[in-house]
Amino acid sequence: MPSWVITVVAVAAVAALIALAVWGLLRDRKKASSCGGKCASCPYGGSCGKK
């Protein structure tokens, strides 16, 4: 197997791991809430930006 094939596979694997890490961070950030998600009891419930 040529060495450039191994290099391409290794770079693709590293890129996939980085993409998964970024995707996980973005997903977790969307789930996070500074008020706990109880908008009914929050004084800012109408203006927190949730739809």
N, CA, C and O atoms as a Tripos MOL2 file, in Angstrom:
@<TRIPOS>MOLECULE
protein
  204   203    51     0     0
PROTEIN
NO_CHARGES

@<TRIPOS>ATOM
      1 N           0.8600   -1.1790    0.0000 N.3       1 MET1
      2 CA          0.0000    0.0000    0.0000 C.3       1 MET1
      3 C           0.9040    1.2390    0.0000 C.2       1 MET1
      4 O           1.8300    1.3280    0.8060 O.2       1 MET1
      5 N           0.6420    2.1810   -0.8870 N.am      2 PRO2
      6 CA          1.4660    3.3980   -0.9370 C.3       2 PRO2
      7 C           1.3380    4.2130    0.3470 C.2       2 PRO2
      8 O           0.2980    4.2080    1.0060 O.2       2 PRO2
      9 N           2.4050    4.9020    0.6820 N.am      3 SER3
     10 CA          2.4070    5.6650    1.9260 C.3       3 SER3
     11 C           1.4250    6.8300    1.8890 C.2       3 SER3
     12 O           0.9290    7.2460    2.9360 O.2       3 SER3
     13 N           1.1310    7.3690    0.6960 N.am      4 TRP4
     14 CA          0.2020    8.4950    0.6290 C.3       4 TRP4
     15 C          -1.2180    8.0620    0.9760 C.2       4 TRP4
     16 O          -2.0000    8.8740    1.4710 O.2       4 TRP4
     17 N          -1.5700    6.7990    0.7280 N.am      5 VAL5
     18 CA         -2.8990    6.2940    1.0830 C.3       5 VAL5
     19 C          -3.0460    6.2640    2.6030 C.2       5 VAL5
     20 O          -4.0830    6.6480    3.1450 O.2       5 VAL5
     21 N          -2.0100    5.8080    3.2750 N.am      6 ILE6
     22 CA         -2.0330    5.7650    4.7350 C.3       6 ILE6
     23 C          -2.1500    7.1780    5.2970 C.2       6 ILE6
     24 O          -2.8710    7.4020    6.2690 O.2       6 ILE6
     25 N          -1.4530    8.1210    4.6960 N.am      7 THR7
     26 CA         -1.5170    9.5160    5.1380 C.3       7 THR7
     27 C          -2.9220   10.0750    4.9630 C.2       7 THR7
     28 O          -3.4440   10.7360    5.8600 O.2       7 THR7
     29 N          -3.5340    9.8140    3.8190 N.am      8 VAL8
     30 CA         -4.8860   10.3060    3.5500 C.3       8 VAL8
     31 C          -5.8820    9.7070    4.5340 C.2       8 VAL8
     32 O          -6.7540   10.4120    5.0430 O.2       8 VAL8
     33 N          -5.7600    8.4250    4.8020 N.am      9 VAL9
     34 CA         -6.6660    7.7630    5.7520 C.3       9 VAL9
     35 C          -6.4730    8.3410    7.1550 C.2       9 VAL9
     36 O          -7.4500    8.5670    7.8690 O.2       9 VAL9
     37 N          -5.2400    8.5780    7.5490 N.am     10 ALA10
     38 CA         -4.9710    9.1290    8.8800 C.3      10 ALA10
     39 C          -5.5170   10.5450    9.0000 C.2      10 ALA10
     40 O          -6.1040   10.8940   10.0250 O.2      10 ALA10
     41 N          -5.3360   11.3570    7.9780 N.am     11 VAL11
     42 CA         -5.8490   12.7320    8.0050 C.3      11 VAL11
     43 C          -7.3830   12.7190    8.0320 C.2      11 VAL11
     44 O          -7.9950   13.5180    8.7400 O.2      11 VAL11
     45 N          -7.9940   11.8290    7.2780 N.am     12 ALA12
     46 CA         -9.4540   11.7310    7.2780 C.3      12 ALA12
     47 C          -9.9760   11.2980    8.6450 C.2      12 ALA12
     48 O         -11.0060   11.7950    9.1000 O.2      12 ALA12
     49 N          -9.2810   10.3890    9.2950 N.am     13 ALA13
     50 CA         -9.7000    9.9360   10.6170 C.3      13 ALA13
     51 C          -9.5900   11.0620   11.6400 C.2      13 ALA13
     52 O         -10.4890   11.2410   12.4610 O.2      13 ALA13
     53 N          -8.5060   11.8180   11.5970 N.am     14 VAL14
     54 CA         -8.3380   12.9450   12.5210 C.3      14 VAL14
     55 C          -9.3880   14.0120   12.2550 C.2      14 VAL14
     56 O          -9.9440   14.5780   13.1950 O.2      14 VAL14
     57 N          -9.6680   14.2930   10.9870 N.am     15 ALA15
     58 CA        -10.6820   15.2820   10.6390 C.3      15 ALA15
     59 C         -12.0680   14.8400   11.1240 C.2      15 ALA15
     60 O         -12.8590   15.6610   11.5870 O.2      15 ALA15
     61 N         -12.3540   13.5470   11.0160 N.am     16 ALA16
     62 CA        -13.6350   13.0270   11.4930 C.3      16 ALA16
     63 C         -13.7460   13.1680   13.0090 C.2      16 ALA16
     64 O         -14.8110   13.5210   13.5170 O.2      16 ALA16
     65 N         -12.6810   12.9030   13.7270 N.am     17 LEU17
     66 CA        -12.7050   13.0540   15.1830 C.3      17 LEU17
     67 C         -12.9110   14.5080   15.5860 C.2      17 LEU17
     68 O         -13.6580   14.7970   16.5200 O.2      17 LEU17
     69 N         -12.2540   15.4160   14.8890 N.am     18 ILE18
     70 CA        -12.4220   16.8390   15.1910 C.3      18 ILE18
     71 C         -13.8570   17.2750   14.8960 C.2      18 ILE18
     72 O         -14.4560   18.0180   15.6730 O.2      18 ILE18
     73 N         -14.4020   16.8150   13.7810 N.am     19 ALA19
     74 CA        -15.7820   17.1600   13.4260 C.3      19 ALA19
     75 C         -16.7590   16.6350   14.4670 C.2      19 ALA19
     76 O         -17.7020   17.3330   14.8390 O.2      19 ALA19
     77 N         -16.5470   15.4200   14.9360 N.am     20 LEU20
     78 CA        -17.4260   14.8620   15.9720 C.3      20 LEU20
     79 C         -17.3190   15.6490   17.2740 C.2      20 LEU20
     80 O         -18.3250   15.8580   17.9510 O.2      20 LEU20
     81 N         -16.1340   16.0780   17.6260 N.am     21 ALA21
     82 CA        -15.9530   16.8540   18.8550 C.3      21 ALA21
     83 C         -16.6530   18.2010   18.7530 C.2      21 ALA21
     84 O         -17.3170   18.6270   19.6980 O.2      21 ALA21
     85 N         -16.5110   18.8690   17.6250 N.am     22 VAL22
     86 CA        -17.1660   20.1670   17.4350 C.3      22 VAL22
     87 C         -18.6720   20.0000   17.4300 C.2      22 VAL22
     88 O         -19.3860   20.7950   18.0410 O.2      22 VAL22
     89 N         -19.1660   18.9700   16.7460 N.am     23 TRP23
     90 CA        -20.6020   18.7110   16.7040 C.3      23 TRP23
     91 C         -21.1500   18.4520   18.1090 C.2      23 TRP23
     92 O         -22.2220   18.9450   18.4590 O.2      23 TRP23
     93 N         -20.4220   17.6890   18.9020 N.am     24 GLY24
     94 CA        -20.8510   17.4200   20.2800 C.3      24 GLY24
     95 C         -20.8730   18.6730   21.1280 C.2      24 GLY24
     96 O         -21.7890   18.8670   21.9270 O.2      24 GLY24
     97 N         -19.8750   19.5260   20.9640 N.am     25 LEU25
     98 CA        -19.8490   20.7790   21.7220 C.3      25 LEU25
     99 C         -21.0170   21.6810   21.3360 C.2      25 LEU25
    100 O         -21.6460   22.2860   22.2040 O.2      25 LEU25
    101 N         -21.3060   21.7730   20.0540 N.am     26 LEU26
    102 CA        -22.4270   22.6020   19.6100 C.3      26 LEU26
    103 C         -23.7570   22.0390   20.0900 C.2      26 LEU26
    104 O         -24.6500   22.7900   20.4810 O.2      26 LEU26
    105 N         -23.8880   20.7300   20.0600 N.am     27 ARG27
    106 CA        -25.1240   20.0930   20.5330 C.3      27 ARG27
    107 C         -25.3190   20.3380   22.0280 C.2      27 ARG27
    108 O         -26.4260   20.6430   22.4720 O.2      27 ARG27
    109 N         -24.2490   20.2040   22.7970 N.am     28 ASP28
    110 CA        -24.3390   20.4540   24.2310 C.3      28 ASP28
    111 C         -24.6430   21.9120   24.5290 C.2      28 ASP28
    112 O         -25.3620   22.2200   25.4800 O.2      28 ASP28
    113 N         -24.1020   22.8000   23.7260 N.am     29 ARG29
    114 CA        -24.3400   24.2260   23.9430 C.3      29 ARG29
    115 C         -25.8000   24.5800   23.6870 C.2      29 ARG29
    116 O         -26.3670   25.4220   24.3830 O.2      29 ARG29
    117 N         -26.4100   23.9390   22.6910 N.am     30 LYS30
    118 CA        -27.8220   24.1910   22.4050 C.3      30 LYS30
    119 C         -28.7080   23.6780   23.5350 C.2      30 LYS30
    120 O         -29.7510   24.2680   23.8180 O.2      30 LYS30
    121 N         -28.3070   22.5930   24.1800 N.am     31 LYS31
    122 CA        -29.0960   22.0120   25.2640 C.3      31 LYS31
    123 C         -28.9740   22.8010   26.5640 C.2      31 LYS31
    124 O         -29.8720   22.7660   27.4040 O.2      31 LYS31
    125 N         -27.8670   23.5070   26.7250 N.am     32 ALA32
    126 CA        -27.6040   24.2160   27.9760 C.3      32 ALA32
    127 C         -28.5690   25.3800   28.1560 C.2      32 ALA32
    128 O         -28.9790   26.0230   27.1900 O.2      32 ALA32
    129 N         -28.9150   25.6310   29.3850 N.am     33 SER33
    130 CA        -29.8000   26.7380   29.7060 C.3      33 SER33
    131 C         -29.3140   27.3840   30.9890 C.2      33 SER33
    132 O         -29.0060   26.6930   31.9600 O.2      33 SER33
    133 N         -29.2470   28.6860   30.9940 N.am     34 SER34
    134 CA        -28.7550   29.3780   32.1780 C.3      34 SER34
    135 C         -29.7950   29.4250   33.2910 C.2      34 SER34
    136 O         -29.4510   29.6760   34.4460 O.2      34 SER34
    137 N         -31.0580   29.1870   32.9590 N.am     35 CYS35
    138 CA        -32.1000   29.2970   33.9840 C.3      35 CYS35
    139 C         -32.6970   27.9430   34.3560 C.2      35 CYS35
    140 O         -33.5900   27.8850   35.2010 O.2      35 CYS35
    141 N         -32.2420   26.8830   33.7630 N.am     36 GLY36
    142 CA        -32.7480   25.5640   34.1070 C.3      36 GLY36
    143 C         -33.9240   25.1200   33.2700 C.2      36 GLY36
    144 O         -34.3960   23.9950   33.4340 O.2      36 GLY36
    145 N         -34.4180   25.9660   32.3750 N.am     37 GLY37
    146 CA        -35.4850   25.5830   31.4760 C.3      37 GLY37
    147 C         -36.8830   25.6780   32.0420 C.2      37 GLY37
    148 O         -37.8280   25.2000   31.4150 O.2      37 GLY37
    149 N         -37.0460   26.2750   33.1990 N.am     38 LYS38
    150 CA        -38.3720   26.4240   33.7930 C.3      38 LYS38
    151 C         -38.8600   27.8500   33.5450 C.2      38 LYS38
    152 O         -38.8560   28.6900   34.4450 O.2      38 LYS38
    153 N         -39.2760   28.0990   32.3190 N.am     39 CYS39
    154 CA        -39.6480   29.4570   31.9190 C.3      39 CYS39
    155 C         -40.9130   29.9540   32.6270 C.2      39 CYS39
    156 O         -41.0990   31.1620   32.7720 O.2      39 CYS39
    157 N         -41.7750   29.0490   33.0650 N.am     40 ALA40
    158 CA        -43.0080   29.4690   33.7260 C.3      40 ALA40
    159 C         -42.7150   30.1790   35.0420 C.2      40 ALA40
    160 O         -43.4600   31.0780   35.4360 O.2      40 ALA40
    161 N         -41.6450   29.7910   35.7260 N.am     41 SER41
    162 CA        -41.3330   30.4070   37.0130 C.3      41 SER41
    163 C         -40.2340   31.4570   36.9040 C.2      41 SER41
    164 O         -39.7830   31.9930   37.9160 O.2      41 SER41
    165 N         -39.8080   31.7490   35.6940 N.am     42 CYS42
    166 CA        -38.7290   32.6940   35.4930 C.3      42 CYS42
    167 C         -39.2840   34.0860   35.1900 C.2      42 CYS42
    168 O         -40.1860   34.2110   34.3630 O.2      42 CYS42
    169 N         -38.7720   35.1260   35.8330 N.am     43 PRO43
    170 CA        -39.2750   36.4730   35.5490 C.3      43 PRO43
    171 C         -38.9350   36.9290   34.1350 C.2      43 PRO43
    172 O         -39.5580   37.8600   33.6260 O.2      43 PRO43
    173 N         -37.9710   36.2990   33.4990 N.am     44 TYR44
    174 CA        -37.5810   36.6500   32.1370 C.3      44 TYR44
    175 C         -38.0660   35.5980   31.1330 C.2      44 TYR44
    176 O         -37.5350   35.5090   30.0260 O.2      44 TYR44
    177 N         -39.0560   34.8130   31.5080 N.am     45 GLY45
    178 CA        -39.5230   33.7090   30.6910 C.3      45 GLY45
    179 C         -39.9860   34.0970   29.3160 C.2      45 GLY45
    180 O         -39.8640   33.2960   28.3890 O.2      45 GLY45
    181 N         -40.5120   35.2860   29.1370 N.am     46 GLY46
    182 CA        -40.9880   35.7040   27.8330 C.3      46 GLY46
    183 C         -39.9180   36.2680   26.9380 C.2      46 GLY46
    184 O         -40.1440   36.4630   25.7440 O.2      46 GLY46
    185 N         -38.7360   36.5370   27.5040 N.am     47 SER47
    186 CA        -37.7070   37.1750   26.6940 C.3      47 SER47
    187 C         -36.3950   36.3710   26.6510 C.2      47 SER47
    188 O         -35.3470   36.9220   26.3140 O.2      47 SER47
    189 N         -36.4470   35.0940   26.9830 N.am     48 CYS48
    190 CA        -35.2030   34.3160   27.0300 C.3      48 CYS48
    191 C         -34.7530   33.8340   25.6730 C.2      48 CYS48
    192 O         -33.6310   33.3400   25.5600 O.2      48 CYS48
    193 N         -35.5620   33.9470   24.6380 N.am     49 GLY49
    194 CA        -35.1600   33.5670   23.3070 C.3      49 GLY49
    195 C         -35.5820   32.1690   22.9000 C.2      49 GLY49
    196 O         -35.3460   31.7790   21.7570 O.2      49 GLY49
    197 N         -36.1900   31.4050   23.7770 N.am     50 LYS50
    198 CA        -36.6530   30.0650   23.4100 C.3      50 LYS50
    199 C         -37.9150   30.1830   22.5850 C.2      50 LYS50
    200 O         -38.7380   31.0730   22.7980 O.2      50 LYS50
    201 N         -38.0520   29.2740   21.6410 N.am     51 LYS51
    202 CA        -39.2290   29.3100   20.7650 C.3      51 LYS51
    203 C         -40.0860   28.1000   20.9950 C.2      51 LYS51
    204 O         -41.1250   27.9470   20.3510 O.2      51 LYS51
@<TRIPOS>BOND
     1     1     2 1
     2     2     3 1
     3     3     4 2
     4     3     5 am
     5     5     6 1
     6     6     7 1
     7     7     8 2
     8     7     9 am
     9     9    10 1
    10    10    11 1
    11    11    12 2
    12    11    13 am
    13    13    14 1
    14    14    15 1
    15    15    16 2
    16    15    17 am
    17    17    18 1
    18    18    19 1
    19    19    20 2
    20    19    21 am
    21    21    22 1
    22    22    23 1
    23    23    24 2
    24    23    25 am
    25    25    26 1
    26    26    27 1
    27    27    28 2
    28    27    29 am
    29    29    30 1
    30    30    31 1
    31    31    32 2
    32    31    33 am
    33    33    34 1
    34    34    35 1
    35    35    36 2
    36    35    37 am
    37    37    38 1
    38    38    39 1
    39    39    40 2
    40    39    41 am
    41    41    42 1
    42    42    43 1
    43    43    44 2
    44    43    45 am
    45    45    46 1
    46    46    47 1
    47    47    48 2
    48    47    49 am
    49    49    50 1
    50    50    51 1
    51    51    52 2
    52    51    53 am
    53    53    54 1
    54    54    55 1
    55    55    56 2
    56    55    57 am
    57    57    58 1
    58    58    59 1
    59    59    60 2
    60    59    61 am
    61    61    62 1
    62    62    63 1
    63    63    64 2
    64    63    65 am
    65    65    66 1
    66    66    67 1
    67    67    68 2
    68    67    69 am
    69    69    70 1
    70    70    71 1
    71    71    72 2
    72    71    73 am
    73    73    74 1
    74    74    75 1
    75    75    76 2
    76    75    77 am
    77    77    78 1
    78    78    79 1
    79    79    80 2
    80    79    81 am
    81    81    82 1
    82    82    83 1
    83    83    84 2
    84    83    85 am
    85    85    86 1
    86    86    87 1
    87    87    88 2
    88    87    89 am
    89    89    90 1
    90    90    91 1
    91    91    92 2
    92    91    93 am
    93    93    94 1
    94    94    95 1
    95    95    96 2
    96    95    97 am
    97    97    98 1
    98    98    99 1
    99    99   100 2
   100    99   101 am
   101   101   102 1
   102   102   103 1
   103   103   104 2
   104   103   105 am
   105   105   106 1
   106   106   107 1
   107   107   108 2
   108   107   109 am
   109   109   110 1
   110   110   111 1
   111   111   112 2
   112   111   113 am
   113   113   114 1
   114   114   115 1
   115   115   116 2
   116   115   117 am
   117   117   118 1
   118   118   119 1
   119   119   120 2
   120   119   121 am
   121   121   122 1
   122   122   123 1
   123   123   124 2
   124   123   125 am
   125   125   126 1
   126   126   127 1
   127   127   128 2
   128   127   129 am
   129   129   130 1
   130   130   131 1
   131   131   132 2
   132   131   133 am
   133   133   134 1
   134   134   135 1
   135   135   136 2
   136   135   137 am
   137   137   138 1
   138   138   139 1
   139   139   140 2
   140   139   141 am
   141   141   142 1
   142   142   143 1
   143   143   144 2
   144   143   145 am
   145   145   146 1
   146   146   147 1
   147   147   148 2
   148   147   149 am
   149   149   150 1
   150   150   151 1
   151   151   152 2
   152   151   153 am
   153   153   154 1
   154   154   155 1
   155   155   156 2
   156   155   157 am
   157   157   158 1
   158   158   159 1
   159   159   160 2
   160   159   161 am
   161   161   162 1
   162   162   163 1
   163   163   164 2
   164   163   165 am
   165   165   166 1
   166   166   167 1
   167   167   168 2
   168   167   169 am
   169   169   170 1
   170   170   171 1
   171   171   172 2
   172   171   173 am
   173   173   174 1
   174   174   175 1
   175   175   176 2
   176   175   177 am
   177   177   178 1
   178   178   179 1
   179   179   180 2
   180   179   181 am
   181   181   182 1
   182   182   183 1
   183   183   184 2
   184   183   185 am
   185   185   186 1
   186   186   187 1
   187   187   188 2
   188   187   189 am
   189   189   190 1
   190   190   191 1
   191   191   192 2
   192   191   193 am
   193   193   194 1
   194   194   195 1
   195   195   196 2
   196   195   197 am
   197   197   198 1
   198   198   199 1
   199   199   200 2
   200   199   201 am
   201   201   202 1
   202   202   203 1
   203   203   204 2
@<TRIPOS>SUBSTRUCTURE
     1 MET1         2 RESIDUE 1 A MET
     2 PRO2         6 RESIDUE 1 A PRO
     3 SER3        10 RESIDUE 1 A SER
     4 TRP4        14 RESIDUE 1 A TRP
     5 VAL5        18 RESIDUE 1 A VAL
     6 ILE6        22 RESIDUE 1 A ILE
     7 THR7        26 RESIDUE 1 A THR
     8 VAL8        30 RESIDUE 1 A VAL
     9 VAL9        34 RESIDUE 1 A VAL
    10 ALA10       38 RESIDUE 1 A ALA
    11 VAL11       42 RESIDUE 1 A VAL
    12 ALA12       46 RESIDUE 1 A ALA
    13 ALA13       50 RESIDUE 1 A ALA
    14 VAL14       54 RESIDUE 1 A VAL
    15 ALA15       58 RESIDUE 1 A ALA
    16 ALA16       62 RESIDUE 1 A ALA
    17 LEU17       66 RESIDUE 1 A LEU
    18 ILE18       70 RESIDUE 1 A ILE
    19 ALA19       74 RESIDUE 1 A ALA
    20 LEU20       78 RESIDUE 1 A LEU
    21 ALA21       82 RESIDUE 1 A ALA
    22 VAL22       86 RESIDUE 1 A VAL
    23 TRP23       90 RESIDUE 1 A TRP
    24 GLY24       94 RESIDUE 1 A GLY
    25 LEU25       98 RESIDUE 1 A LEU
    26 LEU26      102 RESIDUE 1 A LEU
    27 ARG27      106 RESIDUE 1 A ARG
    28 ASP28      110 RESIDUE 1 A ASP
    29 ARG29      114 RESIDUE 1 A ARG
    30 LYS30      118 RESIDUE 1 A LYS
    31 LYS31      122 RESIDUE 1 A LYS
    32 ALA32      126 RESIDUE 1 A ALA
    33 SER33      130 RESIDUE 1 A SER
    34 SER34      134 RESIDUE 1 A SER
    35 CYS35      138 RESIDUE 1 A CYS
    36 GLY36      142 RESIDUE 1 A GLY
    37 GLY37      146 RESIDUE 1 A GLY
    38 LYS38      150 RESIDUE 1 A LYS
    39 CYS39      154 RESIDUE 1 A CYS
    40 ALA40      158 RESIDUE 1 A ALA
    41 SER41      162 RESIDUE 1 A SER
    42 CYS42      166 RESIDUE 1 A CYS
    43 PRO43      170 RESIDUE 1 A PRO
    44 TYR44      174 RESIDUE 1 A TYR
    45 GLY45      178 RESIDUE 1 A GLY
    46 GLY46      182 RESIDUE 1 A GLY
    47 SER47      186 RESIDUE 1 A SER
    48 CYS48      190 RESIDUE 1 A CYS
    49 GLY49      194 RESIDUE 1 A GLY
    50 LYS50      198 RESIDUE 1 A LYS
    51 LYS51      202 RESIDUE 1 A LYS
